[in-house]
């Protein structure tokens, strides 16, 4: 049973890393959409 603890520890660390990356990618999509909207606003102002 001593081999189970390191395996669970490694799985836990991999899960934490994956969750952080997934959150980063979600934030990245939201930021990209926000930047696109801001760019459209700037184009509209520049055309006036």
C-alpha distance matrix in Angstrom:
0.0 3.8 5.4 5.5 7.6 10.1 10.6 11.4 13.5 15.4 16.1 17.4 19.6 20.9 21.8 23.6 25.5 26.5 27.7 29.8 31.4 32.2 33.9 35.8 37.1 38.2 40.1 41.5 43.0 44.6 46.0 47.5 49.2 50.5 51.9 53.6 55.2 56.4 57.8 59.8 61.1 62.3 63.9 65.8 67.0 68.1 70.1 72.2
3.8 0.0 3.8 5.5 6.1 7.9 9.6 10.8 11.9 13.8 15.3 16.5 18.1 19.7 21.1 22.5 24.2 25.6 27.0 28.7 30.3 31.5 33.1 34.7 36.2 37.5 39.1 40.5 42.3 43.9 45.0 46.5 48.5 49.6 50.8 52.7 54.4 55.4 56.8 58.9 60.2 61.1 62.9 64.9 65.9 66.9 69.1 71.2
5.4 3.8 0.0 3.8 5.7 6.0 6.7 9.0 10.4 11.3 12.8 14.7 16.1 17.2 18.9 20.7 22.0 23.1 24.9 26.7 27.9 29.1 31.0 32.5 33.7 35.3 37.1 38.2 39.9 41.7 42.8 44.1 46.1 47.5 48.5 50.3 52.2 53.2 54.4 56.5 58.0 58.9 60.5 62.6 63.8 64.6 66.7 68.9
5.5 5.5 3.8 0.0 3.8 5.7 5.2 6.2 8.6 10.0 10.6 12.2 14.3 15.4 16.4 18.4 20.1 21.0 22.4 24.5 25.9 26.8 28.6 30.4 31.6 32.8 34.7 36.1 37.6 39.2 40.6 42.0 43.8 45.2 46.5 48.1 49.9 51.0 52.4 54.3 55.8 56.8 58.5 60.4 61.6 62.6 64.7 66.8
7.6 6.1 5.7 3.8 0.0 3.8 5.4 5.2 6.1 8.6 9.9 10.5 12.3 14.3 15.3 16.5 18.5 19.9 21.0 22.8 24.5 25.7 27.1 28.8 30.4 31.6 33.2 34.7 36.5 37.9 39.0 40.7 42.6 43.7 45.0 46.9 48.5 49.5 50.9 53.0 54.3 55.3 57.1 59.0 60.0 61.1 63.3 65.3
10.1 7.9 6.0 5.7 3.8 0.0 3.8 5.5 4.9 6.1 8.5 9.7 10.5 12.2 14.1 15.3 16.5 18.3 19.9 21.3 22.7 24.3 25.9 27.2 28.7 30.4 31.8 33.0 35.0 36.6 37.5 39.0 41.1 42.3 43.2 45.2 47.1 47.9 49.1 51.4 52.8 53.5 55.3 57.4 58.4 59.3 61.5 63.6
10.6 9.6 6.7 5.2 5.4 3.8 0.0 3.8 5.4 5.1 6.2 8.6 10.0 10.6 12.2 14.3 15.5 16.4 18.3 20.2 21.2 22.4 24.4 25.9 27.0 28.6 30.4 31.5 33.2 35.0 36.1 37.4 39.4 40.8 41.9 43.5 45.5 46.6 47.7 49.8 51.3 52.3 53.8 55.9 57.1 58.0 60.1 62.2
11.4 10.8 9.0 6.2 5.2 5.5 3.8 0.0 3.8 5.5 5.0 6.0 8.6 9.8 10.4 12.3 14.3 15.2 16.3 18.4 20.0 20.8 22.5 24.4 25.7 26.8 28.6 30.1 31.7 33.2 34.5 36.1 37.8 39.1 40.4 42.2 43.8 45.0 46.4 48.4 49.7 50.8 52.5 54.3 55.6 56.7 58.7 60.7
13.5 11.9 10.4 8.6 6.1 4.9 5.4 3.8 0.0 3.8 5.5 5.1 6.3 8.7 9.9 10.7 12.5 14.3 15.4 16.8 18.6 20.1 21.3 22.9 24.6 26.0 27.3 28.8 30.8 32.1 33.1 34.8 36.8 37.8 39.0 41.0 42.7 43.5 45.0 47.2 48.4 49.3 51.1 53.1 54.1 55.1 57.4 59.3
15.4 13.8 11.3 10.0 8.6 6.1 5.1 5.5 3.8 0.0 3.8 5.4 5.2 6.2 8.6 9.9 10.7 12.3 14.2 15.6 16.7 18.3 20.1 21.3 22.7 24.5 26.0 27.0 29.0 30.7 31.6 33.0 35.1 36.4 37.3 39.2 41.1 42.0 43.2 45.4 46.8 47.6 49.3 51.4 52.5 53.3 55.5 57.7
16.1 15.3 12.8 10.6 9.9 8.5 6.2 5.0 5.5 3.8 0.0 3.8 5.5 5.1 6.1 8.7 9.9 10.5 12.2 14.3 15.4 16.3 18.3 20.0 21.1 22.5 24.4 25.6 27.1 28.9 30.2 31.5 33.3 34.8 36.0 37.6 39.4 40.6 41.8 43.8 45.3 46.4 47.9 49.9 51.2 52.1 54.2 56.3
17.4 16.5 14.7 12.2 10.5 9.7 8.6 6.0 5.1 5.4 3.8 0.0 3.8 5.5 5.1 6.3 8.7 9.9 10.6 12.5 14.4 15.3 16.6 18.5 20.1 21.2 22.7 24.4 26.1 27.4 28.6 30.4 32.1 33.2 34.6 36.5 38.1 39.1 40.6 42.6 43.9 44.9 46.8 48.6 49.7 50.8 53.0 54.9
19.6 18.1 16.1 14.3 12.3 10.5 10.0 8.6 6.3 5.2 5.5 3.8 0.0 3.8 5.4 5.1 6.3 8.6 9.9 10.8 12.5 14.3 15.6 16.7 18.6 20.2 21.4 22.6 24.8 26.3 27.0 28.7 30.8 31.8 32.8 34.9 36.7 37.4 38.8 41.1 42.3 43.1 44.9 47.0 47.9 48.9 51.2 53.2
20.9 19.7 17.2 15.4 14.3 12.2 10.6 9.8 8.7 6.2 5.1 5.5 3.8 0.0 3.8 5.5 5.1 6.1 8.6 10.0 10.7 12.2 14.3 15.4 16.6 18.4 20.1 21.0 22.8 24.7 25.6 26.9 29.0 30.4 31.3 33.1 35.1 36.1 37.2 39.3 40.9 41.7 43.3 45.4 46.6 47.4 49.5 51.7
21.8 21.1 18.9 16.4 15.3 14.1 12.2 10.4 9.9 8.6 6.1 5.1 5.4 3.8 0.0 3.8 5.5 5.1 6.1 8.6 9.9 10.5 12.3 14.2 15.4 16.5 18.4 19.8 21.3 22.9 24.2 25.7 27.4 28.8 30.1 31.8 33.5 34.7 36.1 38.0 39.4 40.5 42.2 44.0 45.3 46.4 48.4 50.4
23.6 22.5 20.7 18.4 16.5 15.3 14.3 12.3 10.7 9.9 8.7 6.3 5.1 5.5 3.8 0.0 3.8 5.5 5.2 6.3 8.7 10.0 10.7 12.4 14.4 15.5 16.7 18.4 20.4 21.5 22.5 24.4 26.3 27.2 28.5 30.5 32.1 32.9 34.5 36.6 37.8 38.8 40.7 42.5 43.5 44.7 46.9 48.7
25.5 24.2 22.0 20.1 18.5 16.5 15.5 14.3 12.5 10.7 9.9 8.7 6.3 5.1 5.5 3.8 0.0 3.8 5.5 5.2 6.3 8.7 10.0 10.7 12.5 14.4 15.5 16.5 18.7 20.4 21.0 22.5 24.8 25.8 26.7 28.7 30.6 31.4 32.6 34.9 36.2 37.0 38.8 40.8 41.9 42.7 45.0 47.1
26.5 25.6 23.1 21.0 19.9 18.3 16.4 15.2 14.3 12.3 10.5 9.9 8.6 6.1 5.1 5.5 3.8 0.0 3.8 5.4 5.1 6.1 8.6 9.8 10.6 12.4 14.3 15.1 16.8 18.7 19.9 21.0 23.0 24.5 25.6 27.1 29.1 30.3 31.4 33.4 35.0 36.0 37.5 39.4 40.8 41.7 43.7 45.9
27.7 27.0 24.9 22.4 21.0 19.9 18.3 16.3 15.4 14.2 12.2 10.6 9.9 8.6 6.1 5.2 5.5 3.8 0.0 3.8 5.5 5.1 6.2 8.6 10.0 10.6 12.4 14.1 15.6 16.9 18.3 20.0 21.6 22.8 24.3 26.1 27.5 28.8 30.3 32.2 33.4 34.7 36.4 38.1 39.3 40.6 42.6 44.5
29.8 28.7 26.7 24.5 22.8 21.3 20.2 18.4 16.8 15.6 14.3 12.5 10.8 10.0 8.6 6.3 5.2 5.4 3.8 0.0 3.8 5.5 5.2 6.2 8.7 10.0 10.6 12.2 14.5 15.6 16.3 18.3 20.3 21.1 22.2 24.4 26.0 26.7 28.3 30.5 31.6 32.5 34.4 36.3 37.3 38.4 40.6 42.5
31.4 30.3 27.9 25.9 24.5 22.7 21.2 20.0 18.6 16.7 15.4 14.4 12.5 10.7 9.9 8.7 6.3 5.1 5.5 3.8 0.0 3.8 5.4 5.0 6.2 8.7 9.9 10.3 12.5 14.4 15.1 16.3 18.6 19.9 20.7 22.5 24.5 25.4 26.5 28.7 30.2 31.0 32.6 34.7 35.9 36.8 38.9 41.0
32.2 31.5 29.1 26.8 25.7 24.3 22.4 20.8 20.1 18.3 16.3 15.3 14.3 12.2 10.5 10.0 8.7 6.1 5.1 5.5 3.8 0.0 3.8 5.4 5.2 6.3 8.7 9.7 10.9 12.7 14.3 15.4 17.0 18.7 20.0 21.4 23.1 24.6 25.8 27.6 29.2 30.4 31.9 33.6 35.1 36.2 38.1 40.1
33.9 33.1 31.0 28.6 27.1 25.9 24.4 22.5 21.3 20.1 18.3 16.6 15.6 14.3 12.3 10.7 10.0 8.6 6.2 5.2 5.4 3.8 0.0 3.8 5.5 5.1 6.2 8.5 10.1 10.8 12.3 14.3 15.7 16.7 18.3 20.2 21.5 22.6 24.4 26.2 27.3 28.6 30.4 32.0 33.2 34.6 36.6 38.4
35.8 34.7 32.5 30.4 28.8 27.2 25.9 24.4 22.9 21.3 20.0 18.5 16.7 15.4 14.2 12.4 10.7 9.8 8.6 6.2 5.0 5.4 3.8 0.0 3.8 5.4 5.1 6.1 8.8 10.0 10.3 12.1 14.3 15.2 16.1 18.3 20.0 20.7 22.1 24.4 25.6 26.5 28.3 30.2 31.3 32.3 34.5 36.5
37.1 36.2 33.7 31.6 30.4 28.7 27.0 25.7 24.6 22.7 21.1 20.1 18.6 16.6 15.4 14.4 12.5 10.6 10.0 8.7 6.2 5.2 5.5 3.8 0.0 3.8 5.4 4.8 6.3 8.8 9.7 10.4 12.5 14.2 15.1 16.5 18.6 19.9 20.9 22.8 24.5 25.5 26.9 28.9 30.3 31.3 33.1 35.3
38.2 37.5 35.3 32.8 31.6 30.4 28.6 26.8 26.0 24.5 22.5 21.2 20.2 18.4 16.5 15.5 14.4 12.4 10.6 10.0 8.7 6.3 5.1 5.4 3.8 0.0 3.8 5.3 5.3 6.5 8.8 10.1 11.0 12.7 14.5 15.7 17.1 18.7 20.3 21.7 23.2 24.7 26.2 27.7 29.2 30.6 32.3 34.2
40.1 39.1 37.1 34.7 33.2 31.8 30.4 28.6 27.3 26.0 24.4 22.7 21.4 20.1 18.4 16.7 15.5 14.3 12.4 10.6 9.9 8.7 6.2 5.1 5.4 3.8 0.0 3.8 5.5 5.1 6.1 8.6 10.0 10.5 12.2 14.3 15.4 16.4 18.2 20.1 21.1 22.4 24.3 25.9 27.0 28.4 30.5 32.2
41.5 40.5 38.2 36.1 34.7 33.0 31.5 30.1 28.8 27.0 25.6 24.4 22.6 21.0 19.8 18.4 16.5 15.1 14.1 12.2 10.3 9.7 8.5 6.1 4.8 5.3 3.8 0.0 3.8 5.4 5.1 6.1 8.6 9.8 10.4 12.2 14.3 15.2 16.3 18.4 19.9 20.8 22.4 24.4 25.7 26.6 28.6 30.7
43.0 42.3 39.9 37.6 36.5 35.0 33.2 31.7 30.8 29.0 27.1 26.1 24.8 22.8 21.3 20.4 18.7 16.8 15.6 14.5 12.5 10.9 10.1 8.8 6.3 5.3 5.5 3.8 0.0 3.8 5.5 5.1 6.3 8.6 9.9 10.7 12.5 14.3 15.3 16.8 18.6 20.0 21.2 22.9 24.6 25.7 27.3 29.5
44.6 43.9 41.7 39.2 37.9 36.6 35.0 33.2 32.1 30.7 28.9 27.4 26.3 24.7 22.9 21.5 20.4 18.7 16.9 15.6 14.4 12.7 10.8 10.0 8.8 6.5 5.1 5.4 3.8 0.0 3.8 5.5 5.2 6.2 8.7 10.0 10.7 12.4 14.3 15.6 16.7 18.5 20.1 21.4 22.8 24.4 26.1 27.9
46.0 45.0 42.8 40.6 39.0 37.5 36.1 34.5 33.1 31.6 30.2 28.6 27.0 25.6 24.2 22.5 21.0 19.9 18.3 16.3 15.1 14.3 12.3 10.3 9.7 8.8 6.1 5.1 5.5 3.8 0.0 3.8 5.4 5.0 6.1 8.6 9.9 10.5 12.2 14.3 15.3 16.4 18.3 20.0 21.0 22.3 24.4 26.2
47.5 46.5 44.1 42.0 40.7 39.0 37.4 36.1 34.8 33.0 31.5 30.4 28.7 26.9 25.7 24.4 22.5 21.0 20.0 18.3 16.3 15.4 14.3 12.1 10.4 10.1 8.6 6.1 5.1 5.5 3.8 0.0 3.8 5.4 5.1 6.2 8.7 9.8 10.5 12.5 14.3 15.2 16.5 18.5 20.0 20.9 22.7 24.9
49.2 48.5 46.1 43.8 42.6 41.1 39.4 37.8 36.8 35.1 33.3 32.1 30.8 29.0 27.4 26.3 24.8 23.0 21.6 20.3 18.6 17.0 15.7 14.3 12.5 11.0 10.0 8.6 6.3 5.2 5.4 3.8 0.0 3.8 5.4 5.1 6.3 8.7 9.9 10.7 12.5 14.3 15.4 16.8 18.6 20.0 21.4 23.4
50.5 49.6 47.5 45.2 43.7 42.3 40.8 39.1 37.8 36.4 34.8 33.2 31.8 30.4 28.8 27.2 25.8 24.5 22.8 21.1 19.9 18.7 16.7 15.2 14.2 12.7 10.5 9.8 8.6 6.2 5.0 5.4 3.8 0.0 3.8 5.4 5.2 6.2 8.6 10.0 10.6 12.4 14.3 15.5 16.7 18.4 20.2 21.8
51.9 50.8 48.5 46.5 45.0 43.2 41.9 40.4 39.0 37.3 36.0 34.6 32.8 31.3 30.1 28.5 26.7 25.6 24.3 22.2 20.7 20.0 18.3 16.1 15.1 14.5 12.2 10.4 9.9 8.7 6.1 5.1 5.4 3.8 0.0 3.8 5.4 5.0 6.1 8.6 9.8 10.4 12.2 14.2 15.3 16.3 18.4 20.4
53.6 52.7 50.3 48.1 46.9 45.2 43.5 42.2 41.0 39.2 37.6 36.5 34.9 33.1 31.8 30.5 28.7 27.1 26.1 24.4 22.5 21.4 20.2 18.3 16.5 15.7 14.3 12.2 10.7 10.0 8.6 6.2 5.1 5.4 3.8 0.0 3.8 5.4 5.0 6.3 8.7 9.9 10.6 12.4 14.4 15.3 16.7 19.0
55.2 54.4 52.2 49.9 48.5 47.1 45.5 43.8 42.7 41.1 39.4 38.1 36.7 35.1 33.5 32.1 30.6 29.1 27.5 26.0 24.5 23.1 21.5 20.0 18.6 17.1 15.4 14.3 12.5 10.7 9.9 8.7 6.3 5.2 5.4 3.8 0.0 3.8 5.4 5.2 6.3 8.7 9.9 10.7 12.5 14.3 15.6 17.3
56.4 55.4 53.2 51.0 49.5 47.9 46.6 45.0 43.5 42.0 40.6 39.1 37.4 36.1 34.7 32.9 31.4 30.3 28.8 26.7 25.4 24.6 22.6 20.7 19.9 18.7 16.4 15.2 14.3 12.4 10.5 9.8 8.7 6.2 5.0 5.4 3.8 0.0 3.8 5.4 5.0 6.2 8.6 9.8 10.6 12.3 14.4 15.8
57.8 56.8 54.4 52.4 50.9 49.1 47.7 46.4 45.0 43.2 41.8 40.6 38.8 37.2 36.1 34.5 32.6 31.4 30.3 28.3 26.5 25.8 24.4 22.1 20.9 20.3 18.2 16.3 15.3 14.3 12.2 10.5 9.9 8.6 6.1 5.0 5.4 3.8 0.0 3.8 5.4 5.1 6.2 8.6 9.9 10.4 12.4 14.6
59.8 58.9 56.5 54.3 53.0 51.4 49.8 48.4 47.2 45.4 43.8 42.6 41.1 39.3 38.0 36.6 34.9 33.4 32.2 30.5 28.7 27.6 26.2 24.4 22.8 21.7 20.1 18.4 16.8 15.6 14.3 12.5 10.7 10.0 8.6 6.3 5.2 5.4 3.8 0.0 3.8 5.4 5.1 6.2 8.7 9.8 10.7 12.9
61.1 60.2 58.0 55.8 54.3 52.8 51.3 49.7 48.4 46.8 45.3 43.9 42.3 40.9 39.4 37.8 36.2 35.0 33.4 31.6 30.2 29.2 27.3 25.6 24.5 23.2 21.1 19.9 18.6 16.7 15.3 14.3 12.5 10.6 9.8 8.7 6.3 5.0 5.4 3.8 0.0 3.8 5.5 5.1 6.3 8.7 10.0 11.2
62.3 61.1 58.9 56.8 55.3 53.5 52.3 50.8 49.3 47.6 46.4 44.9 43.1 41.7 40.5 38.8 37.0 36.0 34.7 32.5 31.0 30.4 28.6 26.5 25.5 24.7 22.4 20.8 20.0 18.5 16.4 15.2 14.3 12.4 10.4 9.9 8.7 6.2 5.1 5.4 3.8 0.0 3.8 5.4 5.1 6.1 8.6 10.2
63.9 62.9 60.5 58.5 57.1 55.3 53.8 52.5 51.1 49.3 47.9 46.8 44.9 43.3 42.2 40.7 38.8 37.5 36.4 34.4 32.6 31.9 30.4 28.3 26.9 26.2 24.3 22.4 21.2 20.1 18.3 16.5 15.4 14.3 12.2 10.6 9.9 8.6 6.2 5.1 5.5 3.8 0.0 3.8 5.5 5.0 6.2 9.0
65.8 64.9 62.6 60.4 59.0 57.4 55.9 54.3 53.1 51.4 49.9 48.6 47.0 45.4 44.0 42.5 40.8 39.4 38.1 36.3 34.7 33.6 32.0 30.2 28.9 27.7 25.9 24.4 22.9 21.4 20.0 18.5 16.8 15.5 14.2 12.4 10.7 9.8 8.6 6.2 5.1 5.4 3.8 0.0 3.8 5.5 5.3 6.8
67.0 65.9 63.8 61.6 60.0 58.4 57.1 55.6 54.1 52.5 51.2 49.7 47.9 46.6 45.3 43.5 41.9 40.8 39.3 37.3 35.9 35.1 33.2 31.3 30.3 29.2 27.0 25.7 24.6 22.8 21.0 20.0 18.6 16.7 15.3 14.4 12.5 10.6 9.9 8.7 6.3 5.1 5.5 3.8 0.0 3.8 5.5 5.4
68.1 66.9 64.6 62.6 61.1 59.3 58.0 56.7 55.1 53.3 52.1 50.8 48.9 47.4 46.4 44.7 42.7 41.7 40.6 38.4 36.8 36.2 34.6 32.3 31.3 30.6 28.4 26.6 25.7 24.4 22.3 20.9 20.0 18.4 16.3 15.3 14.3 12.3 10.4 9.8 8.7 6.1 5.0 5.5 3.8 0.0 3.8 5.5
70.1 69.1 66.7 64.7 63.3 61.5 60.1 58.7 57.4 55.5 54.2 53.0 51.2 49.5 48.4 46.9 45.0 43.7 42.6 40.6 38.9 38.1 36.6 34.5 33.1 32.3 30.5 28.6 27.3 26.1 24.4 22.7 21.4 20.2 18.4 16.7 15.6 14.4 12.4 10.7 10.0 8.6 6.2 5.3 5.5 3.8 0.0 3.8
72.2 71.2 68.9 66.8 65.3 63.6 62.2 60.7 59.3 57.7 56.3 54.9 53.2 51.7 50.4 48.7 47.1 45.9 44.5 42.5 41.0 40.1 38.4 36.5 35.3 34.2 32.2 30.7 29.5 27.9 26.2 24.9 23.4 21.8 20.4 19.0 17.3 15.8 14.6 12.9 11.2 10.2 9.0 6.8 5.4 5.5 3.8 0.0
